[in-house]
């Protein structure tokens, strides 16, 4: 796959994840309003189990957290896609850079989870 084709594919992936995030956030805000809850009232902490159980129950918090997680996942998706593209083109240095970025992000998430 040529570089311009790969960049277009990554662009479409980023657009799709952005639309998905906006859709989840819009559904969450709509459910908040329908339940009579102010979107400014604050929210519950992130609990992945509550998110999974809350989606079928149409929990506003579950959809809001899905939207936030999708927003967070968007740049991560770009880094992973870049690593794959560099690996396919044989650019070992850039694969290493992309993997290094993923390690730094992972360390940040792990340290936040340990501290929190």
N, CA, C and O atoms as a GROMACS GRO file, in nm:
protein
  464
    1UNK      N    1   0.086  -0.118   0.000
    1UNK     CA    2   0.000   0.000   0.000
    1UNK      C    3   0.090   0.123   0.000
    1UNK      O    4   0.182   0.134   0.081
    2UNK      N    5   0.063   0.214  -0.091
    2UNK     CA    6   0.147   0.333  -0.100
    2UNK      C    7   0.118   0.428   0.015
    2UNK      O    8   0.014   0.418   0.081
    3UNK      N    9   0.210   0.518   0.039
    3UNK     CA   10   0.197   0.610   0.151
    3UNK      C   11   0.072   0.698   0.143
    3UNK      O   12   0.001   0.711   0.243
    4UNK      N   13   0.042   0.759   0.026
    4UNK     CA   14  -0.082   0.840   0.021
    4UNK      C   15  -0.208   0.757   0.046
    4UNK      O   16  -0.302   0.804   0.111
    5UNK      N   17  -0.211   0.634  -0.004
    5UNK     CA   18  -0.327   0.548   0.020
    5UNK      C   19  -0.339   0.515   0.168
    5UNK      O   20  -0.449   0.516   0.225
    6UNK      N   21  -0.226   0.486   0.231
    6UNK     CA   22  -0.226   0.452   0.373
    6UNK      C   23  -0.269   0.572   0.456
    6UNK      O   24  -0.345   0.557   0.552
    7UNK      N   25  -0.221   0.690   0.421
    7UNK     CA   26  -0.260   0.811   0.494
    7UNK      C   27  -0.410   0.838   0.480
    7UNK      O   28  -0.474   0.880   0.576
    8UNK      N   29  -0.466   0.813   0.362
    8UNK     CA   30  -0.611   0.829   0.345
    8UNK      C   31  -0.687   0.730   0.432
    8UNK      O   32  -0.789   0.764   0.492
    9UNK      N   33  -0.637   0.607   0.437
    9UNK     CA   34  -0.700   0.505   0.520
    9UNK      C   35  -0.697   0.546   0.668
    9UNK      O   36  -0.797   0.534   0.738
   10UNK      N   37  -0.583   0.596   0.713
   10UNK     CA   38  -0.572   0.642   0.851
   10UNK      C   39  -0.666   0.760   0.874
   10UNK      O   40  -0.731   0.769   0.979
   11UNK      N   41  -0.672   0.850   0.778
   11UNK     CA   42  -0.763   0.965   0.790
   11UNK      C   43  -0.907   0.921   0.805
   11UNK      O   44  -0.981   0.975   0.888
   12UNK      N   45  -0.948   0.824   0.726
   12UNK     CA   46  -1.085   0.773   0.737
   12UNK      C   47  -1.109   0.707   0.872
   12UNK      O   48  -1.217   0.721   0.930
   13UNK      N   49  -1.008   0.636   0.922
   13UNK     CA   50  -1.019   0.572   1.053
   13UNK      C   51  -1.036   0.677   1.162
   13UNK      O   52  -1.118   0.660   1.252
   14UNK      N   53  -0.958   0.784   1.155
   14UNK     CA   54  -0.968   0.890   1.255
   14UNK      C   55  -1.104   0.961   1.247
   14UNK      O   56  -1.162   0.995   1.350
   15UNK      N   57  -1.152   0.983   1.126
   15UNK     CA   58  -1.284   1.045   1.110
   15UNK      C   59  -1.392   0.955   1.169
   15UNK      O   60  -1.482   1.002   1.240
   16UNK      N   61  -1.383   0.826   1.141
   16UNK     CA   62  -1.484   0.732   1.193
   16UNK      C   63  -1.483   0.728   1.345
   16UNK      O   64  -1.589   0.729   1.408
   17UNK      N   65  -1.363   0.724   1.407
   17UNK     CA   66  -1.360   0.720   1.553
   17UNK      C   67  -1.408   0.852   1.613
   17UNK      O   68  -1.469   0.853   1.721
   18UNK      N   69  -1.382   0.962   1.545
   18UNK     CA   70  -1.432   1.091   1.593
   18UNK      C   71  -1.584   1.095   1.587
   18UNK      O   72  -1.649   1.138   1.683
   19UNK      N   73  -1.642   1.051   1.475
   19UNK     CA   74  -1.788   1.047   1.465
   19UNK      C   75  -1.849   0.955   1.570
   19UNK      O   76  -1.953   0.986   1.628
   20UNK      N   77  -1.785   0.842   1.594
   20UNK     CA   78  -1.833   0.748   1.694
   20UNK      C   79  -1.832   0.814   1.833
   20UNK      O   80  -1.928   0.801   1.908
   21UNK      N   81  -1.724   0.884   1.865
   21UNK     CA   82  -1.714   0.952   1.994
   21UNK      C   83  -1.824   1.057   2.009
   21UNK      O   84  -1.889   1.065   2.113
   22UNK      N   85  -1.844   1.136   1.904
   22UNK     CA   86  -1.948   1.240   1.908
   22UNK      C   87  -2.086   1.176   1.923
   22UNK      O   88  -2.170   1.228   1.997
   23UNK      N   89  -2.109   1.066   1.855
   23UNK     CA   90  -2.239   0.998   1.865
   23UNK      C   91  -2.263   0.949   2.007
   23UNK      O   92  -2.371   0.969   2.062
   24UNK      N   93  -2.163   0.885   2.067
   24UNK     CA   94  -2.178   0.838   2.206
   24UNK      C   95  -2.204   0.954   2.300
   24UNK      O   96  -2.290   0.946   2.387
   25UNK      N   97  -2.129   1.063   2.285
   25UNK     CA   98  -2.147   1.180   2.371
   25UNK      C   99  -2.286   1.241   2.352
   25UNK      O  100  -2.351   1.279   2.450
   26UNK      N  101  -2.331   1.250   2.228
   26UNK     CA  102  -2.464   1.306   2.201
   26UNK      C  103  -2.573   1.219   2.262
   26UNK      O  104  -2.669   1.270   2.319
   27UNK      N  105  -2.559   1.088   2.249
   27UNK     CA  106  -2.657   0.997   2.309
   27UNK      C  107  -2.657   1.014   2.461
   27UNK      O  108  -2.763   1.021   2.523
   28UNK      N  109  -2.538   1.022   2.520
   28UNK     CA  110  -2.527   1.039   2.665
   28UNK      C  111  -2.592   1.168   2.712
   28UNK      O  112  -2.664   1.168   2.812
   29UNK      N  113  -2.567   1.279   2.642
   29UNK     CA  114  -2.629   1.406   2.680
   29UNK      C  115  -2.781   1.400   2.661
   29UNK      O  116  -2.856   1.449   2.745
   30UNK      N  117  -2.824   1.339   2.552
   30UNK     CA  118  -2.968   1.323   2.530
   30UNK      C  119  -3.034   1.243   2.640
   30UNK      O  120  -3.143   1.277   2.686
   31UNK      N  121  -2.969   1.135   2.683
   31UNK     CA  122  -3.024   1.054   2.791
   31UNK      C  123  -3.023   1.130   2.924
   31UNK      O  124  -3.114   1.114   3.006
   32UNK      N  125  -2.920   1.213   2.945
   32UNK     CA  126  -2.918   1.296   3.065
   32UNK      C  127  -3.037   1.391   3.068
   32UNK      O  128  -3.106   1.403   3.170
   33UNK      N  129  -3.060   1.457   2.958
   33UNK     CA  130  -3.169   1.553   2.948
   33UNK      C  131  -3.303   1.482   2.965
   33UNK      O  132  -3.392   1.530   3.034
   34UNK      N  133  -3.317   1.365   2.899
   34UNK     CA  134  -3.442   1.288   2.911
   34UNK      C  135  -3.468   1.244   3.054
   34UNK      O  136  -3.583   1.233   3.097
   35UNK      N  137  -3.361   1.219   3.129
   35UNK     CA  138  -3.376   1.177   3.269
   35UNK      C  139  -3.389   1.296   3.363
   35UNK      O  140  -3.408   1.278   3.484
   36UNK      N  141  -3.379   1.417   3.309
   36UNK     CA  142  -3.391   1.536   3.392
   36UNK      C  143  -3.265   1.568   3.471
   36UNK      O  144  -3.271   1.638   3.572
   37UNK      N  145  -3.152   1.517   3.426
   37UNK     CA  146  -3.025   1.540   3.494
   37UNK      C  147  -2.949   1.648   3.418
   37UNK      O  148  -2.939   1.642   3.295
   38UNK      N  149  -2.896   1.745   3.488
   38UNK     CA  150  -2.818   1.850   3.424
   38UNK      C  151  -2.683   1.795   3.380
   38UNK      O  152  -2.616   1.729   3.459
   39UNK      N  153  -2.642   1.821   3.256
   39UNK     CA  154  -2.509   1.778   3.212
   39UNK      C  155  -2.396   1.844   3.292
   39UNK      O  156  -2.282   1.799   3.288
   40UNK      N  157  -2.428   1.950   3.365
   40UNK     CA  158  -2.328   2.020   3.444
   40UNK      C  159  -2.322   1.969   3.588
   40UNK      O  160  -2.244   2.021   3.668
   41UNK      N  161  -2.402   1.870   3.622
   41UNK     CA  162  -2.412   1.821   3.759
   41UNK      C  163  -2.293   1.736   3.802
   41UNK      O  164  -2.288   1.693   3.917
   42UNK      N  165  -2.199   1.711   3.716
   42UNK     CA  166  -2.088   1.622   3.748
   42UNK      C  167  -2.124   1.480   3.710
   42UNK      O  168  -2.235   1.455   3.663
   43UNK      N  169  -2.033   1.390   3.730
   43UNK     CA  170  -2.064   1.254   3.688
   43UNK      C  171  -1.993   1.151   3.772
   43UNK      O  172  -1.911   1.184   3.858
   44UNK      N  173  -2.025   1.026   3.748
   44UNK     CA  174  -1.966   0.917   3.824
   44UNK      C  175  -1.823   0.890   3.776
   44UNK      O  176  -1.786   0.926   3.664
   45UNK      N  177  -1.743   0.827   3.862
   45UNK     CA  178  -1.608   0.790   3.819
   45UNK      C  179  -1.615   0.678   3.715
   45UNK      O  180  -1.716   0.610   3.701
   46UNK      N  181  -1.507   0.662   3.643
   46UNK     CA  182  -1.502   0.558   3.540
   46UNK      C  183  -1.493   0.421   3.606
   46UNK      O  184  -1.402   0.394   3.684
   47UNK      N  185  -1.589   0.336   3.573
   47UNK     CA  186  -1.590   0.196   3.614
   47UNK      C  187  -1.631   0.118   3.490
   47UNK      O  188  -1.747   0.123   3.448
   48UNK      N  189  -1.535   0.047   3.431
   48UNK     CA  190  -1.563  -0.022   3.304
   48UNK      C  191  -1.676  -0.123   3.315
   48UNK      O  192  -1.750  -0.144   3.219
   49UNK      N  193  -1.691  -0.183   3.430
   49UNK     CA  194  -1.801  -0.277   3.449
   49UNK      C  195  -1.936  -0.205   3.441
   49UNK      O  196  -2.031  -0.254   3.381
   50UNK      N  197  -1.942  -0.087   3.502
   50UNK     CA  198  -2.065  -0.007   3.495
   50UNK      C  199  -2.094   0.039   3.352
   50UNK      O  200  -2.210   0.048   3.311
   51UNK      N  201  -1.989   0.068   3.277
   51UNK     CA  202  -2.006   0.110   3.138
   51UNK      C  203  -2.065  -0.004   3.056
   51UNK      O  204  -2.161   0.016   2.982
   52UNK      N  205  -2.008  -0.123   3.070
   52UNK     CA  206  -2.057  -0.239   2.994
   52UNK      C  207  -2.201  -0.271   3.031
   52UNK      O  208  -2.284  -0.298   2.944
   53UNK      N  209  -2.232  -0.268   3.160
   53UNK     CA  210  -2.368  -0.299   3.205
   53UNK      C  211  -2.464  -0.184   3.175
   53UNK      O  212  -2.584  -0.207   3.160
   54UNK      N  213  -2.412  -0.062   3.167
   54UNK     CA  214  -2.497   0.055   3.148
   54UNK      C  215  -2.544   0.078   3.006
   54UNK      O  216  -2.646   0.143   2.986
   55UNK      N  217  -2.472   0.027   2.908
   55UNK     CA  218  -2.512   0.050   2.768
   55UNK      C  219  -2.648  -0.014   2.738
   55UNK      O  220  -2.736   0.055   2.686
   56UNK      N  221  -2.668  -0.143   2.768
   56UNK     CA  222  -2.801  -0.199   2.740
   56UNK      C  223  -2.912  -0.134   2.823
   56UNK      O  224  -3.028  -0.130   2.782
   57UNK      N  225  -2.875  -0.081   2.941
   57UNK     CA  226  -2.973  -0.016   3.027
   57UNK      C  227  -2.994   0.131   2.990
   57UNK      O  228  -3.070   0.201   3.056
   58UNK      N  229  -2.926   0.176   2.886
   58UNK     CA  230  -2.932   0.316   2.839
   58UNK      C  231  -2.894   0.414   2.950
   58UNK      O  232  -2.960   0.516   2.970
   59UNK      N  233  -2.788   0.382   3.020
   59UNK     CA  234  -2.737   0.470   3.125
   59UNK      C  235  -2.664   0.588   3.060
   59UNK      O  236  -2.574   0.568   2.979
   60UNK      N  237  -2.702   0.712   3.095
   60UNK     CA  238  -2.633   0.827   3.037
   60UNK      C  239  -2.483   0.825   3.064
   60UNK      O  240  -2.403   0.857   2.975
   61UNK      N  241  -2.444   0.787   3.186
   61UNK     CA  242  -2.302   0.785   3.222
   61UNK      C  243  -2.224   0.687   3.135
   61UNK      O  244  -2.110   0.714   3.096
   62UNK      N  245  -2.285   0.572   3.104
   62UNK     CA  246  -2.216   0.473   3.021
   62UNK      C  247  -2.186   0.529   2.882
   62UNK      O  248  -2.076   0.511   2.831
   63UNK      N  249  -2.282   0.597   2.823
   63UNK     CA  250  -2.260   0.654   2.689
   63UNK      C  251  -2.161   0.769   2.693
   63UNK      O  252  -2.080   0.785   2.602
   64UNK      N  253  -2.167   0.850   2.798
   64UNK     CA  254  -2.070   0.959   2.811
   64UNK      C  255  -1.928   0.903   2.825
   64UNK      O  256  -1.835   0.954   2.763
   65UNK      N  257  -1.912   0.799   2.907
   65UNK     CA  258  -1.780   0.740   2.923
   65UNK      C  259  -1.733   0.673   2.794
   65UNK      O  260  -1.615   0.679   2.761
   66UNK      N  261  -1.824   0.610   2.720
   66UNK     CA  262  -1.785   0.552   2.590
   66UNK      C  263  -1.735   0.662   2.496
   66UNK      O  264  -1.636   0.643   2.424
   67UNK      N  265  -1.802   0.775   2.496
   67UNK     CA  266  -1.759   0.886   2.412
   67UNK      C  267  -1.623   0.938   2.451
   67UNK      O  268  -1.539   0.965   2.366
   68UNK      N  269  -1.601   0.952   2.581
   68UNK     CA  270  -1.471   1.000   2.630
   68UNK      C  271  -1.362   0.899   2.597
   68UNK      O  272  -1.253   0.937   2.554
   69UNK      N  273  -1.390   0.771   2.617
   69UNK     CA  274  -1.291   0.667   2.583
   69UNK      C  275  -1.260   0.664   2.434
   69UNK      O  276  -1.146   0.641   2.394
   70UNK      N  277  -1.361   0.688   2.351
   70UNK     CA  278  -1.339   0.693   2.206
   70UNK      C  279  -1.251   0.812   2.170
   70UNK      O  280  -1.165   0.802   2.082
   71UNK      N  281  -1.272   0.926   2.236
   71UNK     CA  282  -1.188   1.044   2.212
   71UNK      C  283  -1.043   1.012   2.250
   71UNK      O  284  -0.951   1.049   2.177
   72UNK      N  285  -1.023   0.944   2.362
   72UNK     CA  286  -0.889   0.908   2.405
   72UNK      C  287  -0.826   0.807   2.309
   72UNK      O  288  -0.706   0.813   2.282
   73UNK      N  289  -0.906   0.715   2.259
   73UNK     CA  290  -0.855   0.610   2.171
   73UNK      C  291  -0.817   0.661   2.032
   73UNK      O  292  -0.740   0.596   1.962
   74UNK      N  293  -0.870   0.775   1.992
   74UNK     CA  294  -0.845   0.824   1.856
   74UNK      C  295  -0.696   0.846   1.827
   74UNK      O  296  -0.647   0.794   1.727
   75UNK      N  297  -0.623   0.921   1.909
   75UNK     CA  298  -0.480   0.937   1.878
   75UNK      C  299  -0.402   0.807   1.896
   75UNK      O  300  -0.303   0.783   1.826
   76UNK      N  301  -0.445   0.722   1.990
   76UNK     CA  302  -0.378   0.593   2.006
   76UNK      C  303  -0.393   0.509   1.879
   76UNK      O  304  -0.300   0.441   1.836
   77UNK      N  305  -0.511   0.514   1.821
   77UNK     CA  306  -0.537   0.443   1.697
   77UNK      C  307  -0.442   0.490   1.588
   77UNK      O  308  -0.391   0.410   1.509
   78UNK      N  309  -0.418   0.619   1.584
   78UNK     CA  310  -0.327   0.677   1.483
   78UNK      C  311  -0.185   0.625   1.502
   78UNK      O  312  -0.118   0.592   1.404
   79UNK      N  313  -0.139   0.617   1.626
   79UNK     CA  314  -0.004   0.570   1.652
   79UNK      C  315   0.009   0.422   1.615
   79UNK      O  316   0.109   0.381   1.555
   80UNK      N  317  -0.090   0.341   1.650
   80UNK     CA  318  -0.087   0.199   1.615
   80UNK      C  319  -0.089   0.181   1.463
   80UNK      O  320  -0.014   0.101   1.409
   81UNK      N  321  -0.175   0.257   1.396
   81UNK     CA  322  -0.183   0.248   1.250
   81UNK      C  323  -0.051   0.291   1.187
   81UNK      O  324  -0.006   0.231   1.089
   82UNK      N  325   0.012   0.394   1.241
   82UNK     CA  326   0.141   0.439   1.189
   82UNK      C  327   0.247   0.331   1.207
   82UNK      O  328   0.327   0.307   1.117
   83UNK      N  329   0.248   0.266   1.322
   83UNK     CA  330   0.344   0.158   1.346
   83UNK      C  331   0.326   0.046   1.245
   83UNK      O  332   0.424  -0.008   1.193
   84UNK      N  333   0.201   0.012   1.217
   84UNK     CA  334   0.173  -0.093   1.118
   84UNK      C  335   0.221  -0.049   0.980
   84UNK      O  336   0.283  -0.127   0.908
   85UNK      N  337   0.191   0.075   0.943
   85UNK     CA  338   0.234   0.126   0.813
   85UNK      C  339   0.385   0.129   0.799
   85UNK      O  340   0.439   0.093   0.694
   86UNK      N  341   0.453   0.172   0.904
   86UNK     CA  342   0.600   0.175   0.899
   86UNK      C  343   0.657   0.033   0.892
   86UNK      O  344   0.756   0.010   0.822
   87UNK      N  345   0.595  -0.060   0.963
   87UNK     CA  346   0.641  -0.199   0.957
   87UNK      C  347   0.624  -0.256   0.818
   87UNK      O  348   0.711  -0.328   0.769
   88UNK      N  349   0.513  -0.225   0.754
   88UNK     CA  350   0.489  -0.275   0.618
   88UNK      C  351   0.589  -0.217   0.518
   88UNK      O  352   0.626  -0.282   0.421
   89UNK      N  353   0.631  -0.093   0.543
   89UNK     CA  354   0.726  -0.030   0.450
   89UNK      C  355   0.870  -0.062   0.487
   89UNK      O  356   0.962  -0.024   0.415
   90UNK      N  357   0.890  -0.132   0.599
   90UNK     CA  358   1.024  -0.172   0.638
   90UNK      C  359   1.104  -0.065   0.711
   90UNK      O  360   1.226  -0.078   0.724
   91UNK      N  361   1.040   0.040   0.759
   91UNK     CA  362   1.107   0.149   0.830
   91UNK      C  363   1.116   0.114   0.978
   91UNK      O  364   1.029   0.151   1.057
   92UNK      N  365   1.222   0.043   1.015
   92UNK     CA  366   1.238  -0.006   1.152
   92UNK      C  367   1.252   0.107   1.254
   92UNK      O  368   1.199   0.098   1.364
   93UNK      N  369   1.322   0.212   1.216
   93UNK     CA  370   1.341   0.324   1.309
   93UNK      C  371   1.206   0.384   1.349
   93UNK      O  372   1.182   0.408   1.467
   94UNK      N  373   1.120   0.409   1.252
   94UNK     CA  374   0.990   0.470   1.282
   94UNK      C  375   0.896   0.374   1.354
   94UNK      O  376   0.812   0.416   1.433
   95UNK      N  377   0.910   0.244   1.328
   95UNK     CA  378   0.835   0.146   1.406
   95UNK      C  379   0.877   0.156   1.552
   95UNK      O  380   0.793   0.154   1.642
   96UNK      N  381   1.008   0.167   1.574
   96UNK     CA  382   1.058   0.182   1.710
   96UNK      C  383   1.008   0.308   1.777
   96UNK      O  384   0.974   0.307   1.896
   97UNK      N  385   1.003   0.418   1.702
   97UNK     CA  386   0.952   0.544   1.757
   97UNK      C  387   0.804   0.529   1.794
   97UNK      O  388   0.763   0.570   1.903
   98UNK      N  389   0.726   0.471   1.705
   98UNK     CA  390   0.583   0.452   1.733
   98UNK      C  391   0.562   0.362   1.854
   98UNK      O  392   0.478   0.390   1.939
   99UNK      N  393   0.639   0.254   1.862
   99UNK     CA  394   0.626   0.164   1.977
   99UNK      C  395   0.672   0.234   2.105
   99UNK      O  396   0.616   0.211   2.212
  100UNK      N  397   0.774   0.318   2.095
  100UNK     CA  398   0.819   0.396   2.210
  100UNK      C  399   0.709   0.488   2.260
  100UNK      O  400   0.689   0.502   2.380
  101UNK      N  401   0.639   0.552   2.167
  101UNK     CA  402   0.527   0.639   2.205
  101UNK      C  403   0.419   0.558   2.276
  101UNK      O  404   0.363   0.604   2.375
  102UNK      N  405   0.390   0.439   2.226
  102UNK     CA  406   0.289   0.354   2.291
  102UNK      C  407   0.334   0.312   2.431
  102UNK      O  408   0.251   0.302   2.522
  103UNK      N  409   0.464   0.287   2.449
  103UNK     CA  410   0.516   0.251   2.582
  103UNK      C  411   0.498   0.369   2.677
  103UNK      O  412   0.456   0.350   2.792
  104UNK      N  413   0.530   0.489   2.632
  104UNK     CA  414   0.516   0.608   2.718
  104UNK      C  415   0.369   0.628   2.756
  104UNK      O  416   0.339   0.656   2.872
  105UNK      N  417   0.279   0.612   2.661
  105UNK     CA  418   0.136   0.626   2.690
  105UNK      C  419   0.091   0.519   2.789
  105UNK      O  420   0.017   0.548   2.883
  106UNK      N  421   0.136   0.397   2.768
  106UNK     CA  422   0.100   0.287   2.858
  106UNK      C  423   0.153   0.314   2.999
  106UNK      O  424   0.081   0.291   3.097
  107UNK      N  425   0.275   0.361   3.010
  107UNK     CA  426   0.330   0.393   3.142
  107UNK      C  427   0.249   0.503   3.210
  107UNK      O  428   0.227   0.499   3.330
  108UNK      N  429   0.205   0.602   3.132
  108UNK     CA  430   0.122   0.708   3.188
  108UNK      C  431  -0.011   0.656   3.240
  108UNK      O  432  -0.057   0.696   3.347
  109UNK      N  433  -0.072   0.567   3.164
  109UNK     CA  434  -0.200   0.510   3.207
  109UNK      C  435  -0.182   0.424   3.331
  109UNK      O  436  -0.260   0.433   3.426
  110UNK      N  437  -0.078   0.340   3.331
  110UNK     CA  438  -0.053   0.254   3.446
  110UNK      C  439  -0.023   0.337   3.571
  110UNK      O  440  -0.074   0.307   3.679
  111UNK      N  441   0.058   0.440   3.556
  111UNK     CA  442   0.090   0.524   3.674
  111UNK      C  443  -0.034   0.597   3.724
  111UNK      O  444  -0.049   0.615   3.845
  112UNK      N  445  -0.122   0.639   3.634
  112UNK     CA  446  -0.246   0.704   3.677
  112UNK      C  447  -0.336   0.606   3.751
  112UNK      O  448  -0.400   0.642   3.851
  113UNK      N  449  -0.341   0.483   3.704
  113UNK     CA  450  -0.423   0.382   3.771
  113UNK      C  451  -0.368   0.346   3.909
  113UNK      O  452  -0.443   0.325   4.004
  114UNK      N  453  -0.236   0.341   3.920
  114UNK     CA  454  -0.174   0.309   4.048
  114UNK      C  455  -0.194   0.425   4.147
  114UNK      O  456  -0.224   0.403   4.264
  115UNK      N  457  -0.178   0.548   4.098
  115UNK     CA  458  -0.192   0.665   4.186
  115UNK      C  459  -0.337   0.689   4.225
  115UNK      O  460  -0.366   0.741   4.333
  116UNK      N  461  -0.430   0.651   4.135
  116UNK     CA  462  -0.571   0.680   4.160
  116UNK      C  463  -0.633   0.576   4.242
  116UNK      O  464  -0.752   0.585   4.273
   0.00000   0.00000   0.00000
